[in-house]
Amino acid sequence: MPGERPPVSKKRNFVGTPLGERSAAPGQHMKILILGAGQVGRTAADHLSREEANEVTVVDINEDTLRTVQDRFDVRTVAGNAAHPTVLKPREPPRPKSSSRSPRVMR
């Protein structure tokens, strides 16, 4: 009928799951990357870091803001420009330094 409003849909969380329902299957691990630690990024980090299955990383250029985010939420932080490919490139964990060097193999 003209003038009638469509039914209101359920509110959804950041990943499109209705609020109150789990966003990941039990035991499923999700890696989440949030670009920017402004109001929206901090709110997303707050909500998403509450679930143990989520591994949240926040990228921002402001190191002071990142320290605040890291102190308040259970997240990893990366300082840098989120639009730069080298900042977003996965980092390998540092290798332990050894006193003896292994020989290089020439091919």
Secondary structure, DSSP 8 states (H G I E B T S, - for coil): -TT--------B-TTS-BTTS-SS-TT--EEEEEE--SHHHHHHHHHHTTSTTEEEEEEES-HHHHHHHHHHSS-EEEES-TTSHHHHS---------SS-------
